[in-house]
């Protein structure tokens, strides 16, 4: 009966953060870090160390074919080069480093001084050497077969001062607390890419403040609190006036989308102050009185991050890396955290009243879809193994933003079905059509 009542319940309110601690808390080094080497479709590092090697914090331990580097985030001994499940549910090669108490070198000793402002090639080399590039934003993909394709000229740069997920506060806090460094990063970007159009996105309530701080370096764009207005692909389409297919990288269309955190890291790397070794992450959830943001060494386990704030995974039924809309639930608190910005903790969980509850064709999913696809029709076709029939409805346009599943009164696994469909049609056994639905 309770499940039936949910079918006719009002549209749920999207998750948000009612209160938060503005202080970014610095975590101690963990006893061990696990550094993944593979981000499928984005970048692949080859190890430059072997088991038993002693490494220092900031030392290169992996390098991609294009020279992008991943670094040791703590000093210690390479315990193993093995495989590990990442927060993205990828079984990746990984380097495990045990903290042996070795004193880490000062940050300024990790890099060879500042890079001259008029040296763009030197700047790119330093950014790669310092491990600044998040794999899914800038060039550095792993081209294992054939020659490396030339990337198009960069025509636009979008620096995001606000995250997609309303429960993640890392960008906003850094925007406010590191404003001078952000301004310098925008200025450096102008110097490196003088012909590119440059935007900075900010929360609506910070527009007047951001205008006085950053307007001389970038165009200021406000982003609403509502999740639908924060979806990255939709925001990009609004700014550049055209849509980039979901399975195309931004860089392949002459566009860079870079978070404020990496802009700050870029400045520190170019100034010779520090490589990118630590990441900020917001811990939030419906049972938490306030959201907490921490800074931790890359590759720290979820357990280390939770314990540092007095949490135990047993207190929660579902830890979600990312946010409630696009995040991925984790089965173990030993999952290494690297380029993730949010940890959403669910204390109470529920299951649909049916393993796959019947679709009542209410149309909520289709009405809320930012890509304007016929979600309910596509889902029913997938459910009854008619994947090829979805071709003309363009499921490949799906952002996997989660809005459809969130408003579904039957709590159907809508996003999972769409993800399965797109995977099968692009790289799976059913691969019969390509990007954009072309035969």
N, C-alpha and C positions, 0 to 999 in steps of 0.2 A: 504493500500500500504506500509506504514512504517513497518508493521509487516512482510509482505512478504519479504521486503528487508533485514530484520534481519536474515531471514533463510539462506541467502547467505553471511552474513557478516563474516569477518575474526575472528579467535579465539580471545576472549577477554583476556586482560591482567589481571592476578589475582591481587586482592587488596594488597596494601602494605602501609607502613608508610613513606612518603617522608621526614618528619622532625618530631622531637620530643623534648620535654623538658626533660632533663635528671634528673631534680630534682623531687623526690617523695614528693608530697605535703601532709602534714598532715591535715586532716579535724577535725573540732571540733565535740564534741559529739552531736548527734541529739536530738531532743525533745522526740523521741520515737524510739525504735527498736522492730522488730518482729523477733523472733528466731524460725525457723521451727524445728520440732522434727522428721520429717519423710523424709527419702531419700529412696524411694522404691527400693528394691533389694540390698541396700547397708547397711543402718543402721536405727535403730528406737530408739529414746530416750523416756523414760518415765519421766514425770515431777517430780521434787523433791521439788517444791514449789507450793503454791496455791495463788489464787487471793487475793490481799490485802497485801501479804508479801512484806516487804522491803528487797531489795537485794543490795549487794555491787558489784562493778565491780570486776570480777574474781571469783564470787561465782558460784558454781555448781547449775544449774537449771534443768538439765536433765541428765539421765544416761541410757546407754544401758545395755542389759543383760550381756555383756562381760566387763562392767565397763568403757566403753568410755563415756566421759562427754562432755556436751555442757555447756557453761558458760554465765553469764550475761556480756555483753560487755559495759554496762554503769551501774551506780548506780541509783536506783530509786525504784519505786513501781510496782509490778505486776498488771497491769491493767486488763488483761484478759488472759485466756487460751482458745483459740478458734481455728478456722481453717483459713488458708490463702493460696492464690495462690502463689506459689514460681516461681522463674525465670525459672524453668524446667517444668512449667505448671502442677505442682502437687498440689492438694488440700490437704495441710498437716496440722496436728495439729501444733499449734504454741503458743509461750509465748510472750505476748506483755508487754513491760516494759516502763513506763513513766519516763522520766528524771525529778527527783524532786530537782535537784541541790545539792544532797548529795555529799560531798567530797569523791572522790575515794581513796582507800588505795594506798600507794606507791606500785609499781610493786613487789618489793622484799618482801613485806608482804603477797603477795597472795599465795606463795609457801613456803614450809617448808625447806628452804635451798637447797644446791646442792646435787645431787645424786652421791655417790662414783662411780668412773670409773669402778671398778670391780664388780658392782652389776647389772647384766643384767635384773633380775626380777624387781628390784627397778626402773630401767630405763624405762621398759615397763609400769609399774604402773604409773610413773610420766607422761609419754607421754599421757597416757589415761586420767589421772586426769587433765592435763593441756589443754585438748581439742585440742591437736596438730593434731591428725590424721584426715586428710580429709577423709570423709567416703568411697570414692571409691579407696583409695590407700592401706591402711594398714588394718590389722585384726580389727574387730569390727562390723562385720555384725550382724544383728538381727536374731538369730535362735529361732523363736517363737515356733516351733514344734519339739519335740524330743530332742535328745542330741546334744550338740555342737560338730561338726566334728573336728577331729584333722587336723590342717593345716600342709602341707608338710614342710620339712626343706628348709630354704631360701638358694638358690643356687646363686642368682644374684640380684644385686641392680643397678638400673639405676636412677641417679639423673639428672633431666632435667634442664639445664641452659638456655633453649630456648623453647618457647611455640610452639605448633602446628600452631596456627593462626599467620600469619605474622604481624597482626595489634596489637598484645599483647606484651608489652615490660617488663612486671613485672619481669620475671625471669632474663632477661639479665641485667636489671638495678641493681637488687639485687646481681647478680653474680659479677658485677664490683664494686659496692659500699660497699658490705659486704664480700669482698673476704676473710678476715681473719676468719670471722665466718663460711663461707662456708668451708674453709680448715679444721677448727676445727670440723665441722659437718661430713666431710668425714672421719677424723681420728676417731671420736667417732663411726661411722658406722663400720669401720674396727675392732674396739675393741668389739663391740656388735655382729658382724657377721664375725668372723675371717676367716671362710671357704668360704665366698661368694665372687664371682667376682663382682667388683665395677667399674661402668662406670660413667663419667660425660659428658653430652653433652653440647657443646658450639657453638656459631656462628662461621662460618669459619674465619671471620676477627679477632677473639679473640684467635685463636689457640696458637700462639706463646706466648702470654701473659698468657694464662691458663696453658700451659706447665710449665712455671716457678713457678706458684703459686700452682698447684694442682697435678702435675704428681707423686709426691711421695705418694699420698694417693689414686689415682684413675686413670683408663685409660681414656684419653681424646679423645672424639669422636666429630668430627665437623658435624654440621647439615647445609645444604644449605639454602639460602634465599628462594628458590622456595618451595611453599607449598607442592608439591608432595613428596618432600624428608623429610618433617617434620611430616607427619602423624604418630601418635604414634604407632599404631599397626604395621605399616611397619618398623618403626625404631627398634622396639623391635625384630621383626623377623630377621632383618639384624644383630643385635648384638648377639642374642642367637642362631641363626642358625635354628630356627624352628618357625612355626606359632602357636600362641595361639588362639583358636576359639574366635570369637568376643563376644560371650555371656558367656565366661568363665572369671572369675576374674584372674588377674595376680597372686595374692597371692595363688590361688588354684594350680598354677603350679610352686610354689617355687620362685616367682619373685616379687620384689618390684619396682614400678616405683614411684618416689617421686620428686616433684618439689623443686627447690632451696629454695623457700619461706618457705616450711615446714621443710626443713633441718635447716634453720636459726632459725625457731620457736622451733625446737627440742632442739637445743643447749641452747637457752635461758631458756627453761623449765627445762632441766637437770641441768643447772647452778643455778636454783632458781631465775632467774631474772624476768621472766614474763610468764604467760600462754598465749595461743593463743587467742587473743581477737580482733585483727584487721587484715584486709586483704588489699592487694594492688590490684589496678584495673587500667587498661589503658583505657582512653576515646579517641576514634579516630573516623574518618569518612571522607568521601570525601570532605565535605565542611569545615572541620577544617584546619586551617593553620598548626597546629602541634598537635601531639598526646600529651596527658597529662596523667600522672600517679599519682594516689592519694592513700592514706592509710586511711581507714575508719573503724569505729567500725562495727563488724559483725551485720547484721540485719538492717543496715541503709536502708532507702528507696532510690529508684532510684532518687526520687525528691530531697532529701537532697544532694545526690552526685552531681546532675546536678546543683542545685542552688548554691552550694559552688563554682562552677567555672563560674558562671554567665550565665548558660544555662537554657532554659525553654523548656519543652517538646513540646510546641506549635511550636517551631522553626523547628521541625523535623517530618517527616511523619512516621518514623519507628525506634524506639530505639531497638537495638538487643543486648541482653545480651549474651556475648561470643564474637564471631567474625563473619565476613560475611560468612564464609564457614560452620561452624557448630553451630552457635549461634541460639537463639530463639527469635523471635520478641515478644515484650511485648505490652499489650493493656493498661496498666496503669503505671504511674510513681510512684505509691505507692508500687510496687513490692519490697519486701525485698531482699537485696543482701547479700549473705553469702560467699559461696566458689567459686565465679565467679571471673575471672581474666580480663575480657574485657567488654567494653560497646561500641558498634559500632553504630554511629548515622547517619541515612540516611536522608538527607534533601529533596531529590527528589525521588519520587517513580514512578513505572510504573506497568502496568498489562499486561499479555499476551493478544494478539489480539483476543484470543478465550479462554473461560473458561478452557478447556484442549486442547491446540493447537495440531494439528495432527503431529504425528511423521513421519518424512520423511526418516527414516532409513539412516541417514547420517553417523551413526556410531561414531560420536565424543565421545559420552558418554562411549562407550565400549573401544575406543582407549585410553582414559585418565584414565580409572578405575585402581587403584593400586591393587585391588583384582582380576582383570582379569576375571570378570564375564560378561555375555552377557546382559548388562544393558538394551539395547533397546528391546530385546526380552522379558525379564522379565517384563518390564514396560507395554508392550502391553498386555501380558497375564493378568496382574493384572487389567488393565483398563477394560478388557472385562470379568472380574470375573472368570478368569481361574486360580485361585491362586494355586490349587492343581497341575496344569501342570508345575508350576515353580520349582517343587521339584528337578528335575534332573539338573537344572541350578544353584542350590545352592545360592539362594538369601541371606541365612544366613551369607555368607562370606562378605556381604556389610559392610564397615566401617562407612557409613553415613557421609563421609568426605565432600560431597557437590561438588566435582569436576565435576561430570556428569551434575548436574543441572547448574553449572556455565558456562559450555561450550555449553550447549544446545541452538541452534539458535531459537528453537521454544519456549523456556522458559517454558518447561513442569515441573510439580511438581514431578520430578523423585524421589528425596529422600523421599518425603512424601509417595509416593506409595510403595517404598521398605520398609519403616518403617511399614506401615500398613500391608504389606504382612508378614513380620517377626513377628509382634505382633500377628497376627491372627494364624499363624502356630505354635507358641510356647506356647501361653497362651490363645488365643481367642477361639471362638466357632468352628473354623476350625482346631483345634489342632489335626493333624493326623500324624505328624512326629516330631522327636526330633532334638537336636543339631547335626549338621553335615549331616543332610538329611537322617538319618537312620529311617527306618520304626519301 
